[in-house]
Amino acid sequence: MRLLLYISVLPVILLLIYVYKKDIDKEPRKMLTKLFIYGALSTIVALFLEERLDLFFNTDYINNFKIIFIYTICGVGFPEEICKWCVTYFNTYNDREFDHRYDAIVYAVFVGLGFACIENIAYVVSSYLASGNYTVGIVRALFAVPSHACNAVIMGYFLGLAKDYDYKDKKIKMNILKLLSIFIPTLSHSLYDSLIEYYTSIKSLNMFYLFLIYVVITYIVCFRIVRKISKIKTNLDGIYIEE
C-alpha cells in the first residue's frame, strides 16, 4: 500500500516543486498549503456534480466522438474546472500577495494538483485492488497528473492576464480573460478525456497516436508558458523584483 501512495503522490510533488521553484518572489507556504488542501476537498463537490449530471447522460458504449466530447465538457470538464477555478479565484484574486502574473499560475497549480492528488490516489488504489498491478498508477503519473497541472497552468495564465488588465483598469478585457480562464482549461480537459474515451470505444491505434500528439503539444505549450511568465521581472504595479 505504501508503494501505491508513492506512485500516486510522487508526480504531484515533483510538479509542485518545479512550479514553486520557478517563482522569483515566493508565495507564502501557508497560503499554498491552504490552496492545495482546498483543491483536494473540491473533488467532493466535483464528484457530486458529476454524479448528478451522469444521471442524464452516460457515454458507456457510445462511439460517436461529438457526443462524447459534448458529454465530457458538460459532465466532467466543466464541473471539475469550475470547482478548481472557484477555489483559486475566491481565495487569491483579491489577496495582496497576488502581485505578479506568475502568482496566478502557482495558485492554480497548487489547487489543481491538490485535486489531482486525491483523484489519483482513488484511481490507483481501486485499480490495484481490482487488478493487482501498478499499470494505472504509472500511466496516470505520465498523463493524468501532468494534464491536471497543464489545465491549471492555462487557468493561471489567463487569470494572471486578467489581473494585469485589472491593474490597468481595463475592465472589459479583464472580464473576458476571467471567462477564458474557465473556458480554455475546460476545453483542454474535455478534449483530453474525449480522446481517451473515444480510443477506448473504438480501439483505434490512430486515435491513440492523436491522443499522444495532443498531450505532447499541451505539455510543450504549458512548459513554455511557465518559463516565459516566471521570467517577468516586474510586478503588476511595475515595480522591479529583486531576486
N, C-alpha and C positions, 0 to 999 in steps of 0.2 A: 504493500500500500504506500510505503514511503517513496518508492521509485515512481509510482503513479503521480504523486504530488509534485515530485521534482520535474517530471515530464510536463505536467500541466502548468506549473508556475514559472519554471526557468525562462521560457521565451518572453513571458511578461516582464520579468525582472530585467532581462538584458535590454529590451526595448525601452523600458523606463529609464534605465541608466544612460542609454545612448542619447535620448531626447533631453534628459536633465543636464547632462554634461555639455550639451551644445548651447545652453543658456548662459549668456555672458553675465547677466546680473541675476543670480539665482533667486528663485521664488522661495518663500518660507516653507520649510518642510512640513510644518503643522498644517498649513493650508493644503499642500499637495496630498498629505495623508488623508485629510478630510475628503478631498475630491475623489481619491481612489476608493475609499470606503463607500461614499455616496454612489459612486459609479457601480460598485458591486451590488449595493442594495437596489439600484434601479432595475436590476434584472428581474426582481419580483414584479414590479409594475409592468415591465415589458412582457413578461410571461403571461400575466393576467390579460393584457390587451390581445396578445397573440391567440390565446385560447378562446377568447370571445369571438375574435374575427374568424378563427378556424371553423366555427360552427356554421358560418355562411359560405365558406369557400375552402375547398381542400384540393390540393394538386395531386393526390395519390392517383397513380395510373394515367395521368394526363400527359400527353406527349406533344402538346402544342406550345411552342415557345412563347408566343404572345400572351396566352392565358397564364402561363407560369410566371412570366415577367410582371404582369398586372397584379397577380396574387402576391408575389414577393414584395412589391412596392407597398401594397396596402396592408398585407398581413404579417410582414417580417421587417422589411427595411425601414419603413416609416415609424412603426411602434418602437423599435429599438433605438433608432437615431434620435427621435424626438425626446425619448427619455434621457439619453445622454446629453442632448443639447440643453434640455431644461436644467439638468444638474450643473452643467458648465456655465450656462448663461446667468442663471439666477444666483450663483454663488461667487461669480468672478467679475462680471461685466462692469459693475459699478464699484468694484473694490479698488482702493488706491494703489494696490500692488500691480494692477493691470496698467502698466505704463509703457509697454513695448509690444510690437506686433507679434514677436515670437512667444510672448507670455501666453497668448490665446492657444497656441499650438501645444505648449506644455500642459496647460489646464485641460484641454480637450483630450490629450493623450492619456493623462492620468485617470480621467473619468472613463474613457473608452477601454483602457486596459484593466481597470477595476471591474468593469462589466465583463470583459473577455476572460478574466481570471476565473470568476465564478462559473461562467458558462463552460469554460474549458475543463475545469475540474469535474463538472457534472457529466459532460460528454465522455471524457477519458475514463472515468471510474465506471460509468454504466456500460461502456463498450467493453472494458476489460472483464467485468463481471459476466458479460454475455458471451464473449469470445475467448477470453483468457490470453489475449495478446496485446501488444502495445502499439499496434499499427495506427490506430486512430489518433493516439497521443502524438506520434511522430508527424503524421500528416497535418494535424491541426497546428503543431508547432511551426511548420513551414508555411502554412497557408492561412488558416482561420485567425490565429492571433495577430500576425502581421497585417492581415486585412482589416481587423478592428483598429489597429494603430493607424493605418493609412486613412481610413474614414475619419478618424479623429484629427489627423494632420490636415485633411481637407477642410473639416469643420473649423478648426482653429485658424486656418489660413484666411477664410472668409470673415470669421469673427474679428480677427486682427485688423483686416481691412476696414470692416465696419467701424471699429473703434477709432481707427485713424481718421475716417471721414467724420466721425462724431466730434473729434478734437477740432476739425476744420469747419465744424458747424454746417456740414452738408448733409442734411437730414434725409433727403430723398435717397441719395446713394447709400447712406448708412442703412436705411431700412431694406433696400433691395439686397444689400450684401448680407444682412441678417437672414433674410429669406433663403438666399443661396447657401448660407451656412447650414441650413437644414436640408434643402432640396438636393444639393450636389452629393453630400455623403449618403443620403437615402438612395439616390440613383446608383451610386457606386456600389453600395451594399447590395442592392437589389439585383444588379447585373451579375455580381459575383455569385449570389445564391441561385439565380436563374440558370446560369451556365452549368453549375453543378447539378441542379435538379434536372435540367434537360438532358445532360450527359447520362445521368442515372436512368432516365426514362428510355432513351433510345440506344444507349451503349455505343455511341459513335466515337471512334478514335479521333476523327477530325474535330468534333466538339470538345474533346479533352485538350487537343492542341490549342484550340481557340481560347479555352479557359486559361491555359498556361501563358499564352501570349498576353491576355488581358491582365493577368496577375503580375507578370514581369513589367509591363508598361506602367501599371499602377505603382509598383514598388519604386521604379526609377523616378517617376514624377514626384512622388512624395519625398523620396530621399533628396531630390534637388530642392524641393520647397524648404525642407528643414535646413539644408546647408545655406540656401540663399537668405532666408528670413533671419536665421540665427546670427548672420554676419552683419546685420544692420547695426551701426554703431551709435545711433541716436534714438532716444526715447520718443514717444508720441508727441511730447511737447517740444521736441527739437534739441533737448539737452544731450550733450555728448556723454556716452557711458565710459567710465574709466574701468578698465579690466583689472 
